[in-house]
Amino acid sequence: MEVRELEQAEYERKLRTVIAGTEGLHAHVQDVGDGRATIGWGYTLNRNNNVEIWMRSGIELTPAQRATLERVDQAPRGDKTRIGLGFDRTLTEAESDRLFVATLHEYEGPAVAAALPLSDERVALVSLTYNRGVGALRDHPVVDAFRDEDRAEAWYQLRYNCWGSREDMEGGLRKRRFAESEILGLYDDPANVGVQEAAGVYAMYRTHRLEIDRVERAFGVAIDGTQARPDRIAQANRDYPDIVAEYGDIRTLRESLAPARTVLLEHLRERYPAQAHVFTEETFDAGEIDPRRFPVHVEERTGHDEQPLRHPADGSGEHGGTAERHGAAEPDTGRFADPDLNRLVSAVAAGDAAAADRMLMALLHAPRGVAFVESGRERLATQEFPDRGPESSHPGDDAREPVARA
């Protein structure tokens, strides 16, 4: 995983944008529906070190206000909200910023454990920790995925497996997780996705496809376009304008998978042209492309290597028969010497009109594509008039333009 590193000031600015955008400003202490006493940018008084944090923030307090914080710190867990709701300090936005900065280090623990540098990826994980709490992420697989530098798995865990357990608040938490997954990103660079990265994204999707589908149908937009009511992705794009301005629109599942889908299908069609009809958007979306039967081919610095797509452990997925029955398919170089032509033919065979059009236009505008077309015109002219070469002419020929044949 190649993280998008940030300078300290930029990191703090982005993190503040995300926290402020998702938490909202609470100038007065209140119970926002979670049974806690909340003030500022989501700061909760349900802790044992309020006095220490407020002193560190530099926010001025009256003796009575400090005494209230001391009582909260000393109170048992069940009494903290009741006492905290009696805290009568009003915070400005600037003071809320200072309180946020004073507490920030408490929520950096999981990111530090995952060895994440200051980066957009760290912003996403710290935002999650700020919302869920450090304890909720202790031994959580999302931290393991970050530690293992497995971006695709971290994206899955963050987007689908970190919402919590309170069903009455699930919708809002799912909305925030959709936004945080966009901050993290599914790719190192979505404009430059390699075969190996695409294979890893597909493997993640195939492994977790049933749970992904369940969550998207309930809260987002399923791979087939079915939209939940309410659609929490649409709500996130509406309710988090500052995050959208910083990181772009929060994408649906289909939009998120598009770069991996395009790269992987084109690679497999080129590598296995005889089975090109197998590699369609439909089979990708259904998780039906068997990674053991159709391993990808990745060119490493040390040479060429077969890279099977990661696949679910035995019994964990709903697809698994073809590889075991037939073994890995043999790669084929294709019918043309030109690999771009083989990819074009494979896209046509797979019925992927969009990919075929894109490849055809790219080929036609490339220098060798122009040369190819000119060569074809010359051959057509020779075949139409076999008794003369391409340089022969008749009177009046210079007044006519030859008809281009496609």
Secondary structure, DSSP 8 states (H G I E B T S, - for coil): ----B--HHHHHHHHHHHHHHHH--EEEEE--SSSS-EEETTEE--SS-HHHHHHHHT----HHHHHHHHHHHHS-HHHHHHHHTT------HHHHHHHHHHHGGGG-HHHHHTT--SBHHHHHHHHHHHHH-TGGGTT-HHHHHHHTT-HHHHHHHHHHS-S-S-GGGHHHHHHHHHHHHHHH-SSS-TTS--HHHHHHHHHHHHHHHHHHHHHHHHHSB-TT--B-SS-HHHHHHHH-HHHHHHH-----HHHHHHHHHHHHHHHHHHH-GGGGGG--HHHHHTT-S-TTTS-EEEEETTEEEEE------TTSSS--HHHHHH--------SSSSHHHHHHHHHHHTT-HHHHHHHHHHHHHSHHHHHHHHHHHHHHHHHHSTTS-TT---TTGGGS------
